[in-house]
Amino acid sequence: MKRSDSGTAAVEFALVGLVAITLFLGIVEFGRSLYMRNAMYFAMDLASRKIMTNATVTNTDVETAIRGAIAFGDSASLLITFGTESVNGVSFRTILIRYPITLLIPGLTNGAFMLAVNRRIPLT
């Protein structure tokens, strides 16, 4: 009896394709997360510059600048926290930006996880 080779390509693709597609989507997710994190750092740099050039700028003005600098997703989803602290007589303003990111690959996580960027800006 002669064996048929038809269908072997489909079986091979089923075995290799799942791994290849998952790897490709993982690379896309990693790149997407890095892009978002870099955009958040850029927004934080703008906020830091705004505070360093005018130490009396209000948190509302800084928050508006941060939300305006974010080019991805929904800037309303940004969680921005302001604070102040003093270390060895030097006053600082602190900013924490968090953004919930949901992965494009289903089933890897139970929900969104947070990308976070923080900065401590000296006021003197």
RAFEN-V694673 format. One record per pair of residues at least 24 apart in sequence whose ideal C-beta (glycine too) atoms are under 10 Angstrom apart, sorted by sequence separation. I is the first residue (numbers start at 1). J is the second residue. D is the distance in Angstrom with one decimal. If there is no record, write none. Layout:
# RAFEN-V694673
I|J|D / I|J|D
This chain:
# RAFEN-V694673
42|66|9.8 / 43|67|8.0 / 45|69|8.7 / 58|82|9.7 / 59|83|9.7 / 75|99|9.1 / 77|101|9.5 / 94|118|6.8 / 95|119|5.2 / 96|120|10.0 / 43|68|8.3 / 44|69|8.8 / 74|99|9.2 / 94|119|7.1 / 95|120|8.2 / 40|66|8.7 / 43|69|3.8 / 73|99|7.1 / 74|100|9.9 / 93|119|8.8 / 94|120|5.1 / 95|121|7.2 / 42|69|6.1 / 43|70|5.5 / 70|97|8.7 / 72|99|8.6 / 73|100|9.3 / 92|119|9.4 / 93|120|7.6 / 94|121|7.5 / 42|70|8.7 / 43|71|9.2 / 73|101|8.3 / 92|120|4.7 / 93|121|5.0 / 40|69|9.0 / 42|71|8.9 / 66|95|7.8 / 70|99|8.1 / 72|101|9.7 / 73|102|9.8 / 92|121|6.2 / 93|122|8.5 / 39|69|7.6 / 40|70|7.2 / 67|97|9.8 / 91|121|9.7 / 92|122|5.6 / 93|123|6.2 / 39|70|6.0 / 62|93|8.5 / 66|97|6.5 / 91|122|7.4 / 92|123|6.5 / 39|71|6.0 / 40|72|9.1 / 43|75|9.1 / 63|95|9.0 / 90|122|5.8 / 91|123|4.4 / 92|124|9.2 / 39|72|5.7 / 47|80|8.9 / 62|95|7.2 / 87|120|8.6 / 90|123|7.8 / 91|124|6.4 / 36|70|8.8 / 39|73|9.3 / 59|93|8.6 / 63|97|9.7 / 90|124|5.9 / 36|71|9.7 / 43|78|8.4 / 47|82|9.7 / 77|112|9.4 / 79|114|8.0 / 81|116|10.0 / 83|118|9.7 / 85|120|7.3 / 87|122|9.3 / 89|124|8.8 / 35|71|9.5 / 36|72|5.5 / 55|91|8.8 / 57|93|9.4 / 59|95|8.8 / 84|120|9.9 / 35|72|7.0 / 36|73|7.4 / 43|80|9.5 / 79|116|8.9 / 81|118|8.7 / 83|120|9.2 / 86|123|9.4 / 40|78|8.3 / 55|93|8.0 / 84|123|8.4 / 32|72|8.6 / 51|92|9.9 / 52|93|9.6 / 51|93|5.7 / 51|95|8.2 / 48|93|9.1 / 47|93|9.4 / 48|95|7.8 / 47|95|5.9 / 47|97|8.4 / 44|95|6.6 / 66|117|10.0 / 43|95|9.6 / 44|96|9.5 / 44|97|6.2 / 43|97|6.8 / 41|97|9.0 / 40|97|5.4 / 40|98|8.8 / 40|99|6.5 / 62|121|9.7 / 39|99|9.2 / 37|99|8.9 / 36|99|6.6 / 37|101|9.3 / 36|101|6.4 / 55|121|8.9 / 55|122|9.3 / 56|123|9.4 / 33|101|6.4 / 51|119|9.2 / 55|123|4.8 / 32|101|8.0 / 52|121|6.3 / 55|124|8.3 / 33|103|8.8 / 51|121|4.9 / 52|122|7.9 / 32|103|8.8 / 48|119|5.7 / 50|121|9.4 / 51|122|9.3 / 52|123|8.5 / 29|101|9.1 / 32|104|7.4 / 45|117|9.9 / 47|119|7.4 / 48|120|9.4 / 49|121|9.3 / 51|123|7.7 / 44|117|5.2 / 48|121|5.1 / 29|103|5.6 / 43|117|8.1 / 44|118|8.0 / 45|119|8.4 / 47|121|8.1 / 48|122|9.9 / 29|104|6.1 / 40|115|6.5 / 42|117|9.7 / 44|119|5.0 / 28|104|7.1 / 29|105|6.2 / 39|115|9.7 / 40|116|8.2 / 41|117|5.7 / 26|103|9.5 / 28|105|8.7 / 40|117|4.4 / 44|121|9.5 / 25|103|8.9 / 37|115|5.5 / 39|117|9.6 / 41|119|8.9 / 25|104|6.7 / 26|105|7.1 / 29|108|8.3 / 36|115|5.7 / 37|116|8.9 / 38|117|9.6 / 25|105|5.0 / 33|113|9.4 / 37|117|6.9 / 34|115|9.8 / 36|117|9.9 / 26|108|8.7 / 33|115|6.7 / 22|105|7.5 / 25|108|9.4 / 21|105|9.7 / 22|108|9.5
